Amino acid sequence: MEEIQSQSDHYRSPSSSVSSPANRVPSSNFFYSRKPGALRQPISFVDSPVWDETDIEVKVDEGGDSINAATTPPSPSLSKINSGSLPSPSLIEREVVTRKIAGASIAWKDLTVTIKGKRKYSDKVVKSSHGYALPGTMTVIMGPAKSGKSTLLRALAGRLPDSTRMYGEVFVKGTRRHMPYGSYGYVDRETTLIGSLTVREFLYYSALLQLPGFFCQRRSVVEDAIDAMSLGDYANKLIGGNCYMRGLRSGERRRVSIARELVMRPHILFIDEPLYHLDSVSALLMMVTLKKLATSGCTLIFTICQSSTEVFGLFDRICLLSNGKTLFFGETLACLQHFSNAGFPCPIMQSPSDHFLRAINTEFDRIIAMCKSWQDNHGDLSSVSMDTAIAIRTIETTYRSSADAAAVESMIVKLTEKEGPSLKRKGMAGNATRVAVLTWRSLLIMSREWKYYWLRLILYVFLALCIGTVFSGLGHSLFSVMRRVAAIFVFVSFTSLLGVAGVPSQLKEIKIYTYEESNQHSGEFVFLLGQLFASIPFLFLISISSSLVFYFLIGLRNEFSLLMYFVLNFFACLLVNEGLLLLVASICQNIFWSVLSFVSIHVIMMLSAGFFRIRSALPRPAWMYPISYIAFHTYSIQGLLENEYIGTSFAVGQVRTISGYEALGNVYDISDDSNSKWKNLLVLFVMAVAYKVLVFILLKCCIRKNHSVHKLFRCTQNRKDYK
């Protein structure tokens, strides 16, 4: 303790000691005072008067519909504020404020989260955390990077991956039950929005995916969400913008992602880093908007790394974490007093969050070590030259023995001693409705996003034009057979290879699905059906336009039935190709590896399609079995050749004729059965369905699990480096 005290004394700078609360003279110009029930004013570190301190006792009625706040005797810990430190607001003696709420209280006790390490579940990410959140308040989980903030938030929301273990108890309205669908909302740090939709359209489709009932009933919910997040000026603006209009900025996008969860009108809203990538003005606007949302009764819990002084003044309670340990939980102003009691008073010109993170972030030790050579010439650095590990241990020890920790334990007991009414599960949109909504939304996106299918349509037609002009004027003699086979092979292979242009759009679709599925807005079956139905019109448009250009330039048989088969065959080929592309994108989930894998698979399929070497002559291991049988090029080309040559004949000299089947005997393997082309077409459609089934299994078993595990592993690995 002597070492700790000496380090604490060394931590104080002359400026901080002079400006410490005990040495200030109360002034009438202060910013901490506010009227009960009003928004907190931004904190400014000017002189503050001495206040008579009171605690607020929260009583939740049995019905769970209202909350009473009444004054209680002064807390031993908070009474120290009267010695001259920063005060928190007081209420009039015995005044009772009643507020109707839509939120729900949540409390957690001795919460520990472990993940799989070298030894089974040996790495503790969160260690014995205690705390609570009340309706109509904002509770912030603050700490340096990789301190366990997001993991604690996920644990409270019940969204931890399977690779973790949670110990301890989480109570919602005094019960240990999980929160049902619609009772809470969760906004991740990085969310995927649809840039080709306006804000109102995006929220409207989100409401259709989440809520049951008629379409007209969703509009009022959407307008309420727009008003709650102050998005009225941007409601008809495209999220991503276009060549004529700028898209939304990061702060507005963040509010849109929060508004998406508000359409369910949740009791509790969890937000991971609401100020992520926001400047100071956007951050303040975000916090003021969330404060307004909290005053409506919603329980807000979110994480944050640090904030400005004005933003800090809007918080109600703070949970301070470092390396998974809770260093403080309580009122934001009491946190300032806690640090002062531990020997680390906040300098007058420094933001509270910056001061907290400076004291508990071990990264500052590296900065001090780097700057030791010129530290003597900079007095500011001498005030922060203590060992951060000692500071963390001091703050943690002070908190455990303080009245603030006892007050938290007491409040948790009050919130959990009597079970309140459980949260009811809200209605969910039916699968048929969701399929229809996703189909219509995808159609709208594809029609507006030129990179989805319009660019591919231009590329396909251009490629068909190039191939057609190269192989034009072949005639219908026996010598044209080999060249026409080559033309069909090049057309099928190269147009299928052009499907690589759809990799970015497929990856974006998967990201949108991952987020919506994690919040139960969508499902694997619904996602695949909606995407399939939406892509059919565009794929058919591509197939018929490209086929017409190629068919007549090459000079294939001029019969309508044969032309329609060619179009259907190429359409089925595109369907199979889209399924293969979605499967590759779902496995790789990276644009580089998706493109590389897709092109490599196509090259292997092209080699085994029977053009470079007749299929029956291919080496049986691998190339013939199974590659030639799973290559859709084989069935597409074979069906097109059978469509063109079965039933035809070629003159050999003046007397003898041979059939089209015989003419192709040494060029390509086909069947002489007139129904063989329809069997090949059926195989193509079956392969399209098979790829969708494989994607369904992959999404069901792996995608969401791998997404959560990857995020947690990345967080843990960074924490190990941090140590």
C-alpha positions in Angstrom: 0.0 0.0 0.0 2.9 2.4 0.6 4.1 1.7 -2.9 0.6 2.4 -4.3 0.3 5.6 -2.3 3.7 6.8 -3.4 2.8 6.1 -7.0 -0.6 7.8 -6.6 1.2 10.9 -5.2 3.6 10.8 -8.1 0.6 10.7 -10.5 -0.8 14.0 -9.3 0.5 17.0 -11.2 0.8 20.5 -9.9 -2.1 21.6 -12.1 -4.3 18.8 -10.9 -3.6 19.4 -7.2 -4.3 23.1 -7.6 -7.5 22.5 -9.4 -8.6 19.7 -7.1 -12.1 20.1 -5.7 -10.9 20.8 -2.2 -9.0 23.9 -3.3 -11.8 25.4 -5.4 -14.1 28.2 -4.3 -17.8 27.5 -5.1 -19.0 29.7 -7.9 -22.5 30.5 -9.1 -21.5 29.6 -12.7 -21.7 25.8 -12.7 -23.0 23.3 -15.2 -23.8 20.2 -13.1 -27.1 21.5 -11.8 -30.2 20.4 -13.7 -33.9 20.2 -13.0 -35.3 16.8 -12.1 -36.4 15.0 -15.2 -34.6 17.3 -17.6 -31.8 16.4 -19.8 -28.4 16.7 -18.3 -26.4 19.8 -19.3 -23.0 19.3 -20.8 -20.3 19.1 -18.1 -17.8 21.9 -17.9 -15.0 21.7 -15.4 -15.5 25.0 -13.8 -15.8 25.6 -10.1 -18.7 23.8 -8.4 -20.5 24.5 -5.2 -20.9 22.2 -2.2 -24.1 20.2 -2.4 -26.0 18.1 0.2 -25.9 14.7 -1.4 -28.8 12.3 -1.7 -29.2 8.9 -3.3 -32.0 7.9 -5.5 -34.0 4.8 -4.5 -35.8 3.2 -7.4 -38.9 1.2 -6.7 -40.5 -0.9 -9.4 -44.3 -1.4 -9.0 -45.6 -4.9 -9.0 -47.3 -4.4 -12.3 -44.1 -3.3 -13.9 -45.7 -0.4 -15.6 -44.2 2.5 -13.6 -41.1 3.5 -11.7 -40.8 5.6 -8.6 -37.7 7.6 -7.7 -37.5 8.8 -4.2 -34.8 10.4 -2.0 -32.9 8.3 0.6 -30.4 9.2 3.2 -27.0 10.3 2.1 -24.6 7.5 1.1 -21.3 7.4 3.0 -19.4 7.3 -0.4 -21.3 10.2 -2.0 -21.2 12.3 1.1 -17.5 12.8 0.4 -18.6 15.0 -2.5 -19.5 17.6 0.1 -15.9 18.1 0.8 -15.6 20.1 -2.3 -15.6 17.6 -5.2 -18.1 17.5 -8.1 -21.7 17.1 -7.0 -24.6 15.2 -8.5 -28.0 16.8 -8.7 -30.4 16.6 -5.7 -34.1 16.2 -5.5 -36.5 18.1 -3.3 -36.9 16.3 0.0 -39.4 13.4 -0.3 -40.3 14.3 -3.8 -41.6 11.4 -5.9 -41.4 11.4 -9.6 -43.6 8.8 -11.4 -43.0 8.0 -15.1 -44.8 5.5 -17.3 -42.2 3.3 -18.9 -41.9 0.9 -21.8 -38.5 -0.3 -20.6 -37.5 -3.2 -18.3 -34.9 -3.4 -15.6 -32.0 -5.6 -16.1 -29.4 -6.7 -13.5 -26.4 -8.9 -13.6 -24.5 -10.5 -10.7 -21.1 -12.1 -10.6 -21.1 -12.4 -14.4 -18.0 -14.2 -15.9 -17.4 -15.0 -19.5 -14.7 -17.5 -20.6 -13.7 -18.7 -24.0 -11.8 -21.7 -25.2 -8.0 -21.3 -24.9 -5.2 -23.7 -24.7 -7.0 -25.2 -21.8 -10.7 -25.6 -22.1 -12.6 -22.4 -21.4 -9.5 -21.0 -19.6 -9.4 -17.4 -20.9 -11.6 -15.0 -18.9 -12.9 -12.1 -21.0 -15.3 -10.7 -18.3 -14.5 -11.3 -14.7 -17.2 -11.2 -11.9 -19.1 -8.2 -13.2 -22.0 -6.6 -11.2 -24.4 -4.0 -12.4 -27.9 -3.0 -13.4 -29.8 -0.8 -15.8 -33.1 0.9 -15.2 -35.9 2.1 -17.6 -35.5 5.6 -18.8 -31.8 5.7 -18.3 -28.6 5.3 -20.3 -26.0 2.9 -18.9 -22.6 3.0 -20.6 -20.0 0.3 -20.5 -16.7 2.1 -20.8 -13.1 1.0 -21.0 -10.0 0.8 -23.2 -9.9 -1.3 -26.3 -10.2 -5.0 -25.8 -11.3 -4.7 -22.2 -14.4 -6.9 -22.5 -17.0 -4.2 -23.2 -18.6 -5.9 -26.3 -18.4 -9.3 -24.7 -20.3 -8.1 -21.6 -22.9 -6.4 -23.8 -23.4 -9.6 -25.8 -23.6 -11.6 -22.6 -26.4 -9.4 -21.3 -28.3 -9.7 -24.6 -27.9 -13.4 -24.7 -25.9 -13.3 -28.0 -22.7 -15.1 -27.0 -21.3 -17.6 -29.5 -21.1 -21.3 -28.8 -17.4 -21.1 -28.1 -18.0 -19.2 -24.9 -19.2 -20.1 -21.4 -21.1 -17.7 -19.2 -21.2 -18.0 -15.4 -23.3 -15.8 -13.1 -26.9 -14.6 -13.3 -28.7 -12.1 -15.5 -32.1 -10.9 -14.3 -34.7 -9.2 -16.5 -37.6 -7.7 -14.4 -36.4 -9.9 -11.5 -36.5 -13.2 -13.5 -33.7 -15.3 -15.0 -35.6 -15.9 -18.2 -34.2 -15.1 -21.6 -35.5 -12.1 -23.4 -38.1 -13.2 -26.0 -38.3 -12.0 -29.6 -39.2 -8.3 -29.9 -38.5 -7.5 -26.3 -35.0 -6.2 -27.0 -33.0 -4.8 -29.8 -29.3 -5.2 -30.5 -27.2 -2.9 -32.8 -23.8 -4.3 -33.7 -20.7 -2.1 -34.1 -20.5 -2.7 -37.9 -23.9 -3.0 -39.5 -24.6 -3.4 -43.2 -27.1 -1.0 -44.7 -28.6 -1.1 -48.2 -27.3 2.0 -50.0 -29.8 1.8 -52.9 -32.8 2.3 -50.6 -34.0 5.5 -49.0 -34.1 5.7 -45.2 -37.9 5.4 -45.2 -37.8 2.5 -47.6 -35.1 0.7 -45.7 -37.0 1.0 -42.4 -40.3 0.1 -44.0 -38.9 -3.1 -45.4 -37.3 -3.9 -42.0 -40.7 -3.4 -40.3 -42.4 -5.7 -42.9 -39.8 -8.4 -42.0 -40.2 -8.0 -38.3 -43.9 -7.2 -37.6 -47.1 -9.1 -38.3 -50.3 -7.5 -39.5 -51.2 -5.4 -42.6 -48.8 -3.3 -44.6 -50.5 0.0 -43.7 -50.0 -0.6 -40.0 -46.2 -0.6 -40.4 -46.1 3.0 -41.6 -46.8 4.6 -38.3 -44.1 2.5 -36.6 -41.6 3.6 -39.3 -42.5 7.2 -38.9 -42.1 6.9 -35.1 -38.6 5.4 -35.5 -37.7 8.2 -37.9 -38.8 10.8 -35.5 -37.1 9.1 -32.5 -33.7 9.1 -34.3 -34.1 12.6 -35.8 -34.0 11.4 -39.3 -36.9 13.4 -40.7 -34.7 15.5 -43.0 -33.1 12.4 -44.5 -36.2 10.1 -44.8 -36.4 10.4 -48.6 -32.6 10.3 -49.2 -30.8 7.3 -50.5 -28.6 5.8 -47.9 -25.7 5.2 -50.2 -26.4 8.0 -52.6 -25.9 8.0 -56.4 -24.2 10.1 -59.1 -26.7 12.9 -58.5 -27.1 12.8 -54.7 -24.7 12.4 -51.8 -25.4 9.5 -49.4 -25.7 9.7 -45.7 -22.7 10.4 -43.5 -21.5 8.0 -40.9 -23.5 9.6 -38.0 -26.7 9.4 -40.0 -26.0 5.9 -41.1 -25.5 4.9 -37.4 -28.8 6.4 -36.5 -30.5 4.5 -39.3 -29.1 1.2 -38.0 -30.5 2.1 -34.5 -33.9 3.1 -36.0 -34.1 -0.4 -37.7 -34.3 -1.9 -34.2 -36.8 0.7 -32.9 -39.5 -0.5 -35.3 -40.1 -3.3 -32.8 -40.4 -0.8 -30.0 -38.1 -2.9 -27.7 -38.1 -2.6 -23.9 -34.2 -2.8 -23.8 -31.9 -1.6 -26.5 -28.2 -2.8 -26.6 -25.8 -0.7 -28.8 -22.2 -1.7 -29.4 -20.2 1.5 -29.9 -22.8 4.0 -31.0 -20.1 6.6 -31.5 -18.0 4.3 -33.7 -16.2 6.4 -36.4 -18.1 9.5 -35.5 -16.7 13.0 -35.2 -17.3 15.1 -32.1 -20.4 16.9 -33.5 -22.0 13.7 -34.8 -21.2 12.0 -31.5 -22.9 14.7 -29.5 -26.0 14.6 -31.8 -26.1 10.8 -31.4 -26.0 11.0 -27.6 -28.6 13.7 -27.4 -30.9 11.6 -29.7 -30.3 8.6 -27.5 -31.0 10.6 -24.4 -34.3 11.7 -25.9 -35.1 8.1 -26.6 -34.3 7.1 -23.0 -36.6 9.7 -21.7 -39.5 7.9 -23.4 -38.8 5.0 -21.0 -36.6 2.6 -23.0 -33.7 1.0 -21.2 -30.4 1.8 -23.0 -27.2 -0.1 -22.5 -24.2 0.6 -24.8 -20.5 0.4 -25.0 -18.1 3.3 -25.6 -14.3 3.8 -25.6 -14.2 7.4 -24.7 -16.3 10.6 -25.2 -16.1 14.3 -25.0 -17.0 16.2 -21.8 -20.4 17.2 -23.2 -21.3 13.6 -24.1 -20.1 12.3 -20.8 -22.5 14.6 -19.0 -25.5 12.8 -20.7 -24.7 9.4 -19.2 -26.7 8.2 -16.2 -24.5 5.3 -15.1 -21.1 4.0 -16.0 -19.6 0.6 -15.9 -15.8 1.0 -16.1 -13.9 -2.1 -17.3 -10.2 -2.9 -17.7 -9.0 -6.3 -18.7 -12.4 -7.7 -18.0 -12.5 -6.4 -14.4 -15.1 -3.9 -13.2 -13.3 -1.0 -11.7 -16.4 1.0 -11.0 -20.2 0.9 -11.4 -22.5 3.8 -10.5 -23.5 7.3 -11.3 -21.2 9.2 -13.7 -20.5 12.0 -11.2 -19.8 9.5 -8.5 -17.2 7.9 -10.8 -15.3 11.2 -10.6 -15.4 11.2 -6.9 -14.3 7.5 -6.9 -11.2 8.3 -8.8 -10.5 11.3 -6.5 -10.8 9.0 -3.5 -8.4 6.5 -5.1 -5.8 9.3 -5.5 -6.4 10.2 -9.1 -8.5 13.4 -9.3 -9.5 14.6 -12.7 -7.6 17.7 -13.8 -9.8 20.7 -14.5 -9.1 21.0 -18.2 -9.3 17.2 -19.0 -12.3 15.2 -20.2 -13.5 12.6 -17.6 -13.4 9.7 -20.1 -9.9 10.7 -21.2 -8.8 10.8 -17.5 -10.4 7.4 -16.8 -8.8 5.7 -19.8 -5.4 7.3 -19.0 -5.4 5.8 -15.6 -6.5 2.2 -16.6 -5.0 1.8 -20.1 -1.7 0.0 -20.0 -0.9 1.2 -23.5 0.2 4.5 -21.9 3.1 2.7 -20.3 4.6 2.2 -23.8 4.1 5.8 -24.6 5.9 6.9 -21.4 8.8 4.5 -22.2 9.1 6.0 -25.7 9.1 9.5 -24.4 11.5 9.2 -21.4 14.3 10.7 -23.3 12.6 14.1 -23.6 10.1 13.8 -20.8 12.0 16.2 -18.5 11.3 19.0 -21.0 7.6 18.4 -21.0 6.0 18.8 -17.6 2.7 17.2 -18.7 4.2 13.8 -19.2 5.6 13.8 -15.7 2.1 13.7 -14.3 1.3 10.3 -15.9 4.5 8.4 -15.4 3.2 5.9 -12.9 2.7 2.2 -13.6 -0.8 1.6 -14.9 -1.0 -1.8 -13.4 -0.6 -0.3 -10.0 -3.3 2.4 -10.8 -5.7 -0.3 -11.9 -5.1 -2.3 -8.7 -5.6 0.8 -6.6 -8.8 1.8 -8.3 -10.2 -1.8 -8.1 -9.3 -2.1 -4.4 -10.9 1.2 -3.6 -14.1 0.3 -5.4 -14.5 -3.1 -3.7 -14.3 -1.5 -0.3 -16.5 1.6 -1.2 -20.1 2.3 -0.4 -20.7 2.5 -4.2 -20.1 -1.2 -4.5 -22.4 -1.9 -1.6 -25.0 0.3 -3.1 -24.8 -1.7 -6.3 -25.2 -4.9 -4.4 -28.2 -3.5 -2.6 -29.9 -2.3 -5.8 -29.4 -5.7 -7.4 -31.0 -7.4 -4.4 -34.0 -5.0 -4.7 -34.4 -5.6 -8.4 -34.2 -9.4 -8.0 -35.9 -10.2 -4.7 -39.3 -10.2 -6.3 -40.1 -11.5 -9.8 -42.0 -9.1 -12.0 -44.2 -9.9 -15.0 -42.2 -11.6 -17.7 -41.7 -9.9 -21.0 -44.1 -11.2 -23.7 -43.0 -12.5 -27.0 -44.1 -10.1 -29.8 -45.7 -11.2 -33.0 -43.5 -12.2 -35.9 -44.1 -11.9 -39.6 -44.9 -15.1 -41.4 -42.4 -16.9 -43.7 -44.7 -16.2 -46.8 -44.7 -12.5 -46.0 -41.0 -12.4 -45.5 -40.3 -14.2 -48.8 -42.6 -11.7 -50.6 -40.9 -8.8 -48.9 -37.4 -10.0 -49.6 -38.3 -10.7 -53.2 -39.7 -7.3 -53.7 -36.8 -5.6 -51.9 -34.2 -7.5 -53.9 -36.0 -6.6 -57.1 -35.9 -3.0 -56.2 -32.2 -3.2 -55.2 -31.2 -5.0 -58.4 -33.1 -2.5 -60.5 -31.3 0.4 -58.9 -27.8 -1.1 -58.5 -26.2 -1.2 -62.0 -23.5 -3.4 -60.6 -25.9 -6.2 -59.8 -27.2 -7.3 -63.2 -27.3 -4.3 -65.6 -23.5 -4.3 -66.0 -23.6 -8.1 -66.4 -26.3 -7.8 -69.0 -24.1 -5.4 -71.0 -21.1 -7.7 -70.6 -23.0 -10.8 -71.6 -24.5 -9.2 -74.7 -21.1 -7.8 -75.7 -19.4 -11.2 -75.2 -22.1 -12.9 -77.3 -21.6 -10.3 -80.0 -17.9 -10.9 -80.0 -18.2 -14.7 -80.1 -20.9 -14.5 -82.8 -18.9 -12.3 -85.1 -15.8 -14.4 -84.7 -17.7 -17.6 -85.6 -20.1 -16.1 -88.1 -20.5 -17.4 -91.7 -19.8 -21.1 -90.8 -22.4 -22.5 -93.1 -24.1 -25.9 -92.6 -21.6 -28.3 -94.2 -20.0 -31.2 -92.5 -16.8 -29.2 -92.1 -18.6 -26.6 -90.0 -19.5 -29.1 -87.2 -16.2 -28.8 -85.3 -16.2 -25.0 -85.5 -19.8 -24.8 -84.3 -19.0 -27.1 -81.4 -16.1 -24.8 -80.5 -18.4 -21.7 -80.7 -21.0 -23.3 -78.4 -18.3 -24.4 -75.9 -16.7 -20.9 -75.9 -20.1 -19.2 -75.4 -21.2 -21.4 -72.5 -17.8 -21.4 -70.8 -16.9 -17.7 -71.1 -20.4 -16.4 -70.2 -20.4 -18.6 -67.1 -17.0 -17.3 -66.2 -18.3 -13.7 -66.5 -20.5 -14.6 -63.4 -17.5 -13.6 -61.4 -18.7 -10.0 -61.7 -21.5 -10.9 -59.3 -19.1 -11.7 -56.4 -19.4 -8.3 -54.7 -23.2 -8.2 -54.8 -23.4 -11.8 -53.4 -21.0 -10.9 -50.6 -23.2 -7.9 -49.7 -26.3 -10.1 -49.7 -24.6 -12.5 -47.3 -23.6 -9.7 -45.0 -27.2 -8.3 -44.9 -28.5 -11.8 -44.3 -26.1 -12.4 -41.5 -27.2 -9.3 -39.6 -30.9 -9.9 -40.2 -30.7 -13.6 -39.2 -28.9 -12.8 -36.0 -31.7 -10.5 -35.0 -34.3 -13.0 -36.2 -35.5 -10.8 -39.0 -34.9 -13.4 -41.7 -33.9 -17.1 -42.1 -32.0 -19.3 -44.4 -35.0 -20.6 -46.3 -36.6 -17.2 -46.6 -33.3 -15.6 -47.8 -32.6 -18.2 -50.5 -36.2 -18.1 -51.8 -36.4 -14.3 -51.9 -33.0 -14.1 -53.7 -34.0 -16.8 -56.2 -37.3 -15.2 -57.1 -35.8 -11.8 -57.4 -32.9 -13.0 -59.7 -35.1 -15.0 -62.1 -36.4 -12.0 -64.1 -32.9 -10.6 -64.5 -31.3 -13.9 -65.4 -34.0 -14.6 -67.9 -33.4 -11.2 -69.5 -29.7 -11.9 -69.7 -30.3 -15.4 -71.2 -32.8 -14.3 -73.9 -30.8 -11.2 -75.0 -27.5 -13.0 -75.2 -29.0 -16.1 -76.8 -30.7 -14.2 -79.5 -27.4 -12.4 -80.4 -25.4 -15.5 -80.5 -28.0 -17.8 -82.1 -28.5 -15.8 -85.2 -24.9 -14.7 -85.7 -23.7 -18.3 -85.6 -26.5 -19.3 -87.9 -28.0 -22.2 -85.9 -31.2 -23.9 -87.1 -34.0 -21.4 -87.8 -36.8 -23.1 -85.8 -38.6 -21.4 -82.9 -38.8 -24.5 -80.7 -35.0 -25.0 -81.0 -34.4 -21.4 -80.2 -36.6 -21.6 -77.1 -34.7 -24.7 -75.9 -31.4 -22.8 -76.4 -32.7 -19.9 -74.2 -34.0 -22.3 -71.5 -30.7 -24.3 -71.5 -28.7 -21.1 -71.1 -31.1 -19.8 -68.4 -30.6 -23.0 -66.5 -26.9 -22.7 -66.9 -27.0 -19.2 -65.4 -29.1 -20.5 -62.5 -26.5 -23.2 -61.7 -23.8 -20.6 -62.0 -25.5 -18.3 -59.6 -25.9 -21.1 -57.1 -22.2 -22.0 -57.4 -21.2 -18.3 -57.0 -23.4 -18.0 -53.8 -21.8 -21.2 -52.4 -18.3 -20.0 -53.1 -19.0 -16.6 -51.6 -20.6 -18.2 -48.5 -17.6 -20.3 -47.9 -14.9 -17.7 -48.6 -16.7 -14.5 -47.4 -13.8 -12.5 -48.9 -13.8 -10.9 -52.4 -10.2 -12.0 -53.3 -10.6 -15.6 -52.3 -14.1 -15.8 -53.7 -12.9 -14.6 -57.1 -9.9 -16.9 -57.1 -11.9 -19.9 -56.1 -14.7 -19.3 -58.5 -12.3 -18.9 -61.5 -10.3 -21.9 -60.5 -13.5 -24.1 -60.2 -14.6 -22.9 -63.7 -11.2 -23.7 -65.3 -11.3 -27.2 -63.9 -14.9 -27.7 -65.1 -14.0 -26.4 -68.6 -11.1 -28.8 -68.9 -13.4 -31.8 -68.0 -16.4 -30.6 -70.1 -15.4 -32.9 -73.1 -14.3 -30.3 -75.6 -10.5 -30.6 -75.2 -10.7 -34.3 -75.0 -13.8 -36.5 -75.5 -15.4 -37.3 -72.2 -15.2 -41.1 -72.6 -11.4 -40.7 -73.2 -10.7 -38.7 -70.0 -8.6 -40.3 -67.3 -11.1 -42.1 -65.1 -9.7 -41.1 -61.7 -10.7 -37.6 -60.9 -11.2 -36.1 -64.3 -14.0 -38.4 -65.5 -15.2 -39.4 -62.1 -16.4 -37.2 -60.5 -15.3 -33.9 -62.1 -16.9 -34.4 -65.5 -20.2 -35.4 -63.9 -20.4 -32.4 -61.6 -19.3 -29.9 -64.3 -22.5 -28.2 -65.5 -20.7 -27.2 -68.7 -20.9 -30.9 -69.8 -24.7 -31.1 -69.6 -25.3 -27.6 -71.0 -23.0 -28.1 -74.1 -24.3 -31.6 -74.7 -27.9 -30.5 -74.6 -27.2 -27.6 -77.0 -25.4 -29.9 -79.5 -28.2 -32.5 -79.3 -30.7 -29.7 -79.9 -28.8 -28.6 -83.0 -27.8 -31.9 -84.6 -30.2 -34.7 -83.6 -32.5 -35.2 -86.5 -30.2 -33.7 -89.1 -28.1 -35.2 -91.8 -25.1 -34.3 -93.8 -24.2 -35.3 -97.4 -21.0 -37.1 -97.9 -20.3 -37.0 -101.7 -23.3 -37.3 -104.0 -24.8 -40.5 -102.7 -24.1 -41.1 -99.0 -25.4 -39.1 -96.0 -24.6 -39.3 -92.4 -26.7 -38.3 -89.4 -25.8 -35.4 -87.1 -25.1 -37.9 -84.3 -22.5 -39.7 -86.5 -21.0 -36.3 -87.5 -20.4 -35.5 -83.9 -19.0 -38.9 -83.1 -15.4 -37.9 -83.1 -15.9 -34.4 -81.8 -18.2 -34.6 -78.8 -20.0 -37.3 -76.8 -23.8 -37.0 -77.3 -26.7 -39.4 -77.2 -28.8 -40.4 -80.2 -32.0 -40.3 -78.0 -34.3 -37.5 -79.0 -35.3 -36.9 -75.4 -31.7 -36.8 -74.2 -31.5 -33.0 -74.4 -34.5 -32.7 -72.0 -32.7 -35.0 -69.6 -29.7 -32.7 -69.7 -31.9 -29.7 -69.1 -33.5 -31.5 -66.1 -30.0 -32.2 -64.7 -29.2 -28.5 -64.9 -32.2 -27.5 -62.9 -31.5 -30.3 -60.4 -28.0 -29.0 -60.0 -29.3 -25.4 -59.5 -31.5 -26.8 -56.7 -28.7 -28.8 -55.3 -26.4 -25.8 -55.0 -29.2 -23.9 -53.2 -29.5 -26.8 -50.7 -25.8 -26.8 -50.1 -25.9 -23.1 -49.4 -28.9 -23.6 -47.1 -26.9 -26.2 -45.1 -23.9 -23.9 -45.0 -25.9 -20.9 -43.8 -27.7 -23.1 -41.2 -24.7 -24.6 -39.7 -21.7 -22.4 -40.2 -22.2 -18.8 -41.3 -23.6 -17.2 -38.2 -21.5 -19.4 -35.9 -18.3 -18.6 -37.8 -19.2 -14.9 -37.8 -19.6 -14.7 -34.0 -16.6 -16.9 -33.3 -14.4 -14.9 -35.7 -15.3 -11.6 -33.9 -14.7 -13.1 -30.5 -11.4 -14.7 -31.5 -10.2 -11.5 -33.0 -11.1 -9.6 -29.8 -9.4 -12.2 -27.6 -6.2 -12.4 -29.7 -5.9 -8.6 -29.6 -6.3 -8.8 -25.8 -3.5 -11.3 -25.5 -1.3 -9.0 -27.6 -2.5 -6.1 -25.4 -1.3 -8.0 -22.3 
